[in-house]
């Protein structure tokens, strides 16, 4: 295993990827990448700055015209080839991901498959970009509508799904004919660098994708957005950062799509199948150690079954194996860093101080790594901080409710609206509650909503636009309308 780890890290590029070349940062700076399970450094990568950002934008702009004219089938074949390469290298990429962000290998392999599916999906969408031709109601003009790429894009990805968030943005951009500058999260740059190399191997032309790894986000991103040459921003991250980026995009009216924070309600009604609800909660809460915007953050359970649900969930949570994700049998890895762990500690302490009861807490390594034990809290007060904050950890707060209206009111009492989960065997109730929830997605008797074939995104302060599905490519295309008069056939 040690040799595999060493080889995986050794095989990853350490430089910036600009105009098809692997280059160091202009000022020579680098930064370290840490393994959150051991708190040791894996390697150092280039730390890009303003000059590197400018070079990357220039490369994307220079490549845009030619890339936009590339045949849809050619773009499709590149994505298909990249999909195949990702699948062939599943074990290598999974190990890399586990080392840099902590998730267990089994889950990392699942993310590689999920990430690859975005390339396969958008390889099929690339050849289905359509337009239309109609006649105006008065019969005097034809209306021709065509679709064209929006232009050079800035893509900013988070650390929690470092490979999938890259492919979910790169896939539709490539399919639409857009060039890109990708800025991955500084905690997890290695997956993005490995992905860039795969796309290069798959035949993506120089300059179409440029990758700037950096700890100097403001220095890299803001000048690019305010410079007038980037025409599209796709961002996944916190709502707070999203608001700042929207302000920066305003100066040059950049088109934006944003997948921001979440505060997902998980509602269990009295008629729900408790076994199915508990299984759904395990998926919705524990995917990626709870470090997901789709994670069940507030578990609202009907008072008549709340104790039973909490007890069963606690039994499942406490039995999970916690440790370094590279070890066999581990089900829960470390949180991403010390600050994230401390945040979870503080949220649990606040909830307990306000009356919450710890139903169960599993075991976690104490010697090294940013581990936190899977925890279930019952009788959580509605004024607890964790109900208004993304927990981003393996903690499940259970709150009892008495009727449908209360459940909906509690669920919607948040600035976010990404996803909600509903468990009931009553079809009418299921549809009614799904309609009333102020969210962009609903998991109905399931804890998993993410799928490349479905439109992913939220409402309120959870974001703008959608990723994935048939609408995912729309974010990277503009409409162009051409008016032309209809020939007067009455003139001989």
N, C-alpha and C positions, 0 to 999 in steps of 0.2 A: 504493500500500500504506500509506503514511504517513497519508493521509486516512482510510482505512478504520480503522486503529488508533485514531486520534483520535476518530472518530465512535463506535466501539464503547465506548470508555471513557466518553465524554461521555454516552452514553445510559443508563448504569447508575445506579440509585439509590445514594445515598451514606449514607442514613439507616437507622435501625432500622425494622423493619416490625412494628407492634404494633396490634392491634385494627383492622386494615385501613388504618392511617395510616402515612405515612413521617415519622418523628420523629427529631430529634437525640437524642444521649445526654443524660440528665438533667443531668449536670454539664458538658456541652459538649465532652467530650474526643473526640479523633479519633486515628486511627493511619494510617500510610502503608502502601500496598501496593506491593511491589517486583516489577519484572520480573527474574527470575533470570538471564536471558540477557544483560542489560545492566547490572544492579545499579543501575538508576535507578528512581525512584518514579513509579508510574503515576497515583496519586491518593490521596486520604485518605478514609476512611469513619468513621462513628460508632463510638466505642469504648464500648460499653455497660458499665454497672456494676450493682451490687446493686439499685439503685432501678429500673433498666430491666428487670432480670430479674423483679422482683416485678410490674411492670406487665404483662409478657408472660405470666407465669403466671396472673395475674388475668384477662387477656383470654381465655386458653385455657379456664380454668375457667368463665367466664361463658358462653362459646359452646358448651360441651360438651353440655348437655342438649338444646338445639335441634338441634345438628348430629347427635347420635345418633339423633334421630327422623326425620332427613331420609331420604327414600325411597332405597333402594339404586340405583335407576335414575338418580336425580338425581346421586348421588355418582359413578356410573359415567360419566355424560355429561361431568361436569367434568374427570375424568381423561382422557377421550378427547379433549376439546377441547384440553387442555394438551399431550397427545401431538402433536396436529396442529400446534400453535403451535411446539413445540420443533423439529419437522422442518422447518417453514417457515423457521425462523431458524437453521438449522444453521451457515451460514457465519459469521454474527455471533457466535453462542455459541462456536464453535470458536476464532475469533480471540481472544475474551475469555479463554477458558481458556488458550490458548497464551501470551498476554501475562502472565497472573498466575502460571502454574505451569511453563511451559516446554516442554510436550510439543509435538512437531511438529504442524503443522496437519492433516495427513492422519490422524494418530492422534486428534487432538482431534475431528475430524469423526466418527470412529468412536465416540468416547465419547458424543457427542450422540445418535447413533442408539441406542446401548446404553442411555443414560439414558432416552430417550423410550420405549423398549420396556417399561420398568417401569411407566410410566403406562398404556400400552396393555394390558399383562398384567393389572394390578390393576383396570383399568376393567371387565375381563371377570369378575374374581373377586368384585367388589362385589355382583353380582346372584346369586352362588352361595353365599352364606352360609346354611347350613342348620341344621336341628335334627332332633329325632326325637320319636316318641311310641311307647312300648312298654308292656306290662303286666308287673307283677312276677310272678315264678314262682308265687306262691300265688294269683294272680288277683284280689287284693283292691284293688290300686292301679294307677293309671296313672302312668307315668314320662314327664313332658314335659321335654325338654332344649332350651333355646334358647341362642343365641349373642348376646352383647352386647359393645359396645366396652369396652375396659379403662379408658378415660378419658383425661384429659390426659397427653400424653407429652412427654418431653424427648428430643430427637434431637441427637446430636453426631456431626459428620462430619469426615473427614480432608481433607488438602490434595491427596492424590495423584490422586483421581478426584472432583473437586469437584462435578461435576454429577450423575454417576451415583450417588454415595453419597447424595446428597440425594433423588433420585427413588426409590432402592431403599428408603428409609425412609418418605418422604412418601406414596408410592403406596399401600402397604398400610394406613397409618394413615388416609388419606382414605377408602379403600374400606371399612374397618371401622367408620368413624364416630367416629374419635378426633380431638381437637384437639391442637395441637402447639406446642412452643417449639423452634425450630431454632437451634443454635449451630454455625456453620461454623468451620473452622480459620482462624486469623488470617492465614495466608499466602495464602489463596484465598477471600476473602469475596465477590468480585464475581460469581462464577457462582451462588452461592446467592441473592444479591440479585436478579439477573436472573431466576432461577427463581421467586422469590416474586412478582415482577411478572407473570410469565406466568400463574401460578396465579390471581392476582387478576383478570387479564383473562379467564381461562377461566371465571370465575364463582364461585370459592371464596369463601364468605361471610366477612365480617370476623371476626377472632379465631380462625378455625380454624387458620390458620398464622401464627405470629409468629416473626420472625427477629431475633436479637440477635447482631450482630457484636461481637467483643471481643478484647482482649489480656489481659483479667482473668478468665480462665476460672474460677478458684476462687471469685472473688467473685460470678460469675454463676450457676455451676452448683450449688455446694454448698448455698447457702440454699434453692434450689428443690427439691433432692432431700430435704433434711431437713425441709422445711416441711409435708409431709403432704398436699399437694394434687396433686402429680405422681404418677401411678400406674404409669407405665411409662418405662423408660429404654432407648433403643436407641443403642449406642455403637459406633463403628468407630475403632480407633486402637491404640496400643501396649498390650501386656500390663501394663506397669507402671502406666499410667494406669487401665486397666481394673480392676486390683485396688483402687486408691483409690476408684474410683466404686462398686464393689461394697460397700465398707465404708460409704460414705455412704448407699447405698440400704438398708442393713440396718436403720437406725433406724425407718423407716416401712414396711419390707417391700415395697419397690417391685419390681415385676416387671421383669426385665432380659433383654435380649438383647445379646450382645457378640461382635463380630467383631474379634479381637485379632491378635497377631503371628503370623508364620509362619516356618518354616525348611525350606522344601520340598525333599525329596529328589527327584532326577531320576535314575532307574535305567535304565541301558542294558545289556541282556544280550548275550551273544556272538552270539545268533541274530537280533538286531534288524537291520532294514534301516537302515544307517547314514545314508543320505540322509534318510530320514524322521525319524530320531532327531535329526540336526543341525537339520533344519527345526523340529522340535518344541522343541529347546533355544533356538533363536533367538526363538521366540514366548514360551516360558515365562520366558526370562531377560531379553529386551530390551523387552518390553511396558512402556511408560511409563519407559524408561531404567533398568529394573530396580527402580524405586520402586513395588513392588507387594507386598502380603502373599502373593500367589500366586507370586511370582518363584521360579524354580529357584535355590535357594541353595547346594545341595550336589549336584554332578553325579557320581554313582557309576557308573563304567563298568567293565565286565568287563576284566580285565587284557589279555586277548587282542586287544581292539579299542580300548583306551584311547588309545594313541598316535595311531592313525588318526582316531579321533573328535576328539581335541583338535586335531589338525592341520587337519581340515576345518572345525571350528567356528572356529578362529583365523582361517582364511582369510575366512570370512563376516563375522566380527566386525570384523576390521581394515579391511574394505572399506566399512563403514558411514560415511555422511557425518554429521559432528558440527557443530552450530552452532545459531544462534537458530532456534527452531521456525517462525518466520514466513517463513523463506527457502525458496525452491523447492528441492526435492531433498534437504533435510535430513531425516535419519532418526533422529537422536539429539539431543535437546535438552539443556539444562543440568539439573543437580540443583537441588533446591528452594532451597538456601541454602548459605552458606559452611561451616556446621557439618556439614551432610550430606556435602559434598565432603571435608572433612578426615577424617571418619569412614572413608570409603572409602579414602583415602590411607593412613591408619593401619593398616587391616585388610590391605591389600596389602603394606605394608612388613613387618608381622608375619609374614605367610605366607612371604614371600621369605626373611626372616631364619631361618625354620624349614625351609628347603629347597625351597620351591616354585620352579618355573621359569616365567618369563614366556614363553609360547609366542608371543604376539603382543599388541601394544597399538596401537590405532588412533591417529589424530591428533585433537587437540581444540584449539579456540581458547584462546590464553593471555592475550590482552589484557584481556578483561573477561568476566564471567559465571562461573557455577559449573559449568564443564564438566569432565568426566572421560572419558578415552578408553576405548572398549570394550576389555576386557582378558580374555585367557584365561590361566589359570594351570594348569600340570600338576604332577604329583608333589606335590600339596598334603598336608602332614602333618595327621593327624587331630587334633593338638593346636593347630592354628591357630585364632586367635580368630574368624576369619570363619565357621567351621563351627558356632559356638555363638551367633552374632550375625546378625541380619538385615542383610545387606549394604546393601540399598536403593540399589544402584548397578549400573553396567554391567560387572560383574566375574563371570566364570564359573570357579569352582575345580573342577578335575577330580581325582577320587580313584579309584584303581583298587581293584577287589575281585576275589576269587577264586571265590566260590560264592554260592548263593542265601541261605544262612543268614547269611553275613557281610553281604550287601547289606541284608537286612532288619534285622539288628542295628544296623548303622550308621545306616540310615534312621530307625529308631525311637529312636535315642539322642539325644533332645531333649525339652525340656519342651513344645514346640509340636506341633500335629497338625492343620494346616489342610488342606494338599493334598500329594499325592505324584504323581509321574509315572513310568510304567512303559512301557518299550519292549522288546517281544519279539514273535516271530511264533508262539510256542507258546501256544495258547489255554488249556491247563490251567495252565501256569505263570502266565499273565497273571491268571487268576482267583484262583489261590492267593496270589500276591504281593499282589494288590489286597486280599484279605481279611486278610492278615497285617499290612499297613501300618496304623499307628495314626494315621489321618487321617480327616477328614470327607469328603474328595473325592479321587478318583483320575482323572488324565488317562491313559488307556490308548492308547498310540501317538498321542497328541495333546498339544500344549503349551498348549491353551486349554480351561479348564473353565467359565469364567464365562458364564452364560446366564440371562436373567430367568425362564425357564420351569423352572429347576432350583434345588433347595435349596442355598444357599451357606452354608457354615459349617464349623467345625472341632471337634476334640475336645481333651482335655487343656487346656493353657493358651492354646489358640488361640480359645477362646470358648465361648459358650452360645447355643443357639437357632440358627435358620436364617433366612436372608433369600431372597426369591425363591421361585419354584415355587408349587405348591398349598399348601405349608405356610407360606409367608411371611406370609399374612394371619393365621394362627393366633396369631402373637406379639402381635397387637393385639386379640384377642378373649378373652372369658371365657365359661365355661360356667355356665349357671344351670339348676338342676334344680328342677322343680315336681312335688310329689306330690299326687295327688288320688284319692280313693277311687272304685272302680268301683261303679256303682249296682247294688244287690241286686235282680236281676230276679225272684227267687223271691217277692218281696212284691208282691201284686196291688194 
